Structure formats: C-alpha cells, structure tokens
Amino acid sequence: MKITIIGAGYVGITTGTCLAQLGHDVCCLDLDRKRIDMLSRGQVPIYEPGLEDALHEALDGGKICFTTDTEEAVGGAHAVFIAVGTPSGPSGGIDLSQVFSAGRNIAPHLMAGAVVVMKSTVVAGTARSMREIIARERGAFDIRVASNPEFLREGSAMQDFLEPDRIVLGADDPYSLRVLRKIYAPFVSANAPIVETRTVDAELIKYAANAFLALKIGFINEVSDLCEKSGGNVADVARGIGLDHRIGSAFLQPGPGYGGSCFPKDTRAFAATGREYGARQHMIETLISRNEDRKKQLARRIVKEGGLHAGQKVAVLGLAFKANTDDVRESASLAIIPMLQEMGLEVSAHDPKANETAAQFLDGVEFHSDLYDCCHDADAVVILTEWDDYKQLDLRKLAEEMSGDWLFDFRNLHQPEAASEAGLRHVSLGRVATSPADRKRVAPVGSWERRVAAPEHI
Ligand code: UGA
C-alpha cells in the first residue's frame, strides 16, 4: 500500500520506517527542509537504537522517501497517517492546532477513498472533529478518519512496533477498518492481539494506558517512601506484588518521578478531558502534583541529607528522562539541577547521549563527556538516569575522584553494601542503608521489630 506520514518527528520517523519494513511504500512529509534533507541522506535527527539501520535499509530498497511537498506526498496515498505534535496547552489540555492544520493542508490532495489515520496522541473525539474539518475543506462527505494510537517507548520503539503487546484499530466505518487491517496484515495473519473498536475508544485507550502506567510509577514511588520509613525494601515489595498476574511486575521501579514527552503531557491532557466532560480523574490529578513534588523533594533531600552548602559541587549523572534516549523533555534533571543551583551549589553533569539536548535548557552547568571527570572533586554525586554506564560505575574509582562521599542513587543501580565498601555514603530509594552509620539515617525500627518478632518456639 502507499502510505504517507505527516510529521517527521519521533513517532513519524519510527512509524514510517517500520511500515516500510512491513513492505509498504512510505512517504514522510515535514515542513522542516533541513530535517527532510537529513532523513533523505539516512541521518536520523534523534537517538533511537536500531532506527538508523532500518532507515538505511528502507532507503536502499526504495521503500521510503521524504519530502516537503504536500501534493507529492499525499496524492495517490491509500492511507495518510497524522503524526504531528500535540503539545500541552495552557490549561493542561492538548493543543490540537498542528493536527487540524495538517488536516486542512492535506484535504485538497487526498485521493478518493484515502483513509486519514490519527497516530498522534489526541483526546477523545478528535478523529470525528478531524473528519468534519477535512469534509468542510473539500466540500465532500465521503471522508474517512481512523485512529491507530502508538504504544512506542523511546529507546525500544522499533521492538515495540515490531513485537506489539497489542494493536488498536479504531474505525467508525467498515472500509476504514479494512484498510487498517491491510496495513497491519502481517500482524493480523500472525494472530497478534488486535483490538478493533471505534475511534473514540481508540483515543481513550491510548490515554488510559499511559495514565495507568504513570499511576503504577507514582504508586511504587510512594510505597518506596514508606519502605524507607518502615525499614522495608521496595525491590522485594515490588517483586512480591508484581508476581500477581493481575498486577504485573513492569513499571514498578521507583525513581525520581516519571518524565518524558508522554506521561507528563498525557496525564495532564487526560485530567483536562475529565474536567471538560464532567468526569474528573481525581487519581490522575493527584498523581500529577505528587510527581512534580517528588522531583522537588529529592532536590531538597540531596542538600539536607548530604549536609551540603553553597559553593559545594554536585555531579549529576544522567540528564535524559530515561536510558537509551537523548530526550530530556520533563526529565527529573531539568527540575532538580536548577533547584540545586538556586541553593547555591555548583553543578557538573554527564549523560552518554543527552548533554547537547540538555544544554539548551540548563544554564551554568559544566557538561562532561567523561563521567569520572564530571565527578572530579564533587562533594556529592547524584544518579538520575539508569544508563548502563552508571550501572557499571567503578565505585572505588568514583570515591577516589570525589572530594566528598555522598552517592545519591535515585535509580537504585548499586547495592548499598558495595557503595559502603567503596567508602561511599549511599542513599537509594525504598531500602534501608546497611552500614551502622548509615542505619542511623533511616527511621528507627526497633520498637516495631520487637512487636512483630517471631515467638521463640518457631
Ligand atoms: C511511554 C509509554 O511507556 C509508551 O507505551 C507510550 O507509547 C509512550 O509513552 C507514548 O505515549 O508515546 P516513554 O515516554 O518512551 O513511553 O517512556 P517509558 O519507558 O514509559 O518511561 C516514562 C517515564 O517513567 C521515564 O521517566 C521512566 O524513567 C519512568 N519510569 C518507568 C519509572 O520511573 N519507573 C518505571 O518502573 C518505569
């Protein structure tokens, strides 16, 4: 099939490349000439494992092209995917202006029978509004708009596309559904889980899925706080609850609060939609503010627990919102670093991929390409992203490099015992520190332990 993708951003490039891998003829349209030229040469403007190789293959096989010309891209296409940005609006709802403007631009060029497919994350009812906009623009009524939300995670987007947990096909008419099935034919014949539903349900599935995953993270972060206070270990608690299939073990890793281009924006939009329809999403509203507070609390914790004062140096390891991406959008680092600076601390930072992207948002930070250089003379080191480089940190070398001895490990990458042996004071999330000196820092558990101690005959 001939498929056009409107928007050569993260979702557009990945979707286009993967659809080309499925055998379709894909054309990606974007207004940004520089980006289109780069992509035509096989250069991917984002870091996504496996994407560049797949793109080269598609380009070499003549299965994908890039253009800034709407007529060239859209004319003759059987399906036109909309994959433009849907940023947060001022009240937390999403700004759909790019989506609707794309609809108006493509309207005159759509082939009769073409199906417009909403790939961008959009609120309930957007596909229907899009149909009206395009119909008005063309003065015709035979317009078909479907919804096919993406469930790609940055850093593993190719795998998520090619080995999906499920594919959601939202259509309000039988023809659109047939076109969607044909696009995903290899998955249909492999009996992959496919949810066929109406466009409004497809739109709601996308938001509800992200909101639920974000809730899991918010929940385990609070459980983690309780573990610290009560002497528990969050890893054991997460494993113990996650083995219940009704709960599942994914997304139960405590951290410095979720970030990225999706969860923060999508939870805000979900809450805004709830308010708009008079069906408040109270849990999500609370989650949003708790997640923001968490980043601030952790910044205060570094200063308070580390006994740091103005002029001292903190080295931050990890700027991306998670590992395997150079994306820093709504990353914990962008909230925590400016707070540390406000408190008078000097900040150096390292990230294997995101130094450049983070530098656009952070002033007065010394960026390093070598992580040990970054930690040289630091009074405290803070790990914010779970990169493999940080898992493999040589703790003794780190301790030698630093002038202080505080390691704030907010991704729980290291065992407290190993950090303690290296001479570091280790602060992680949701577990009790091990050295006798460190133990004093967590809430006393003596009386509680005595109360639940096993009877002697057992
Ligand atoms: C998320 C969803 O996971 C995808 O399914 C969805 O398609 C995508 O949003 C989207 O809407 O486009 P992504 O934002 O790439 O994907 O990243 P995640 O892997 O979900 O991580 C989001 C945030 O949660 C990160 O800051 C991560 O560090 C944090 N997280 C994740 C935790 O703190 N703990 C966990 O256990 C898991």
Residues whose N, C-alpha, C, O or C-beta is under 5 A from the ligand:
A	BS01	UGA	E150 F151 L152 R153 E154 I217 F251 L252 Q253 P254 G255 G257 Y258 G259 G260 S261 C262 F263 F321 K322
